[in-house]
């Protein structure tokens, strides 16, 4: 009589739970690295677009105004900025 009661209760077996946890672990293993690279790629793409769009204009401006422009990069706070200094006469 006890065996019929235990078998009639609803629930999952230990094997089923282990399989589900293993499958979730495998799925997380493949999705987390892709998730991280997506966020970093967006920052890299934005920086690249800014760099590509501003450098040719700065090059032309440097030629016309005869001024050196420096591209400053601070990796600690992820900043790019431009400073100008006068070109020495040659």
N, C-alpha and C positions, 0 to 999 in steps of 0.2 A: 504494500500500500504506500509506503514511503517513496518508493521509486516512481510511482505514477504521479505523486505530487511534485517531485523535483523535476520531472520531465515536462509537466504541464505548465510550469512557470515560464513566463516570457523573458527573454534576455539574450545576450550574446555570449558565445563561448570565448574562452581565453585565446584560442587560435584565431578566431575572427577579429578580435580586438588587436592582436599583434599584427595581423595582415593589414588592417586599416591604418594603423600607426606607421607601419613600414612604408606603405604607399604614400601617405602624407609626407613622410620624411623624404622620400625620393622626389616627390613633386616640389617640395620646398627647396631641395638642393639645386634643382634646375632653374627655378624661378627667381630666387633671391639675387644671384649674380646678374642676371639679365635686368632685373629691376634697378640695381645700383648703377649699371653702365648706362642705362637710359637717362638717369638724372645727371650723371657726369657728362654724358655726350651733349646734353642740352646746353650746359654751361660752356663747354668747349666750342660748340657750334656758334653760340652767341659771341664769344670772344673772337673767334675766327672771322665771323662776318664783320664785327666792328673793326678789326685789324685790316681786313681786305678793303673795306670801304674808306677808311681814313688815311691809310698810308699813301696812296697815289695823290690825294689832295694835299697832304702835308709835303710831299716831295715837290710838287709844283709850287706850293707856297714858299718853301725853302729856297727854291731857285729864284723866284721873283723878288723876295724880300732879303735874300742873301743872309739868312738866319739859320743856325743849326737848331734842329728840333730833336729832343731826346725822348724816347719812349721809356717810361719808367714802369717797372713791373714789380708789384709787391705780392709775393706768393702767399705770405702769411694771412693777408686779408682779401686775397683775390681781387686786386685792383690794377687797372691800367690807366695811366695818365700821361699827358704830353707836356713837356716844359720846353721853353725856347731860350736860346742864348745867342748873342750876336756873333756872326762869323768874323774871324780875323781877316784883315785885308791881305791879299796876296800880291 
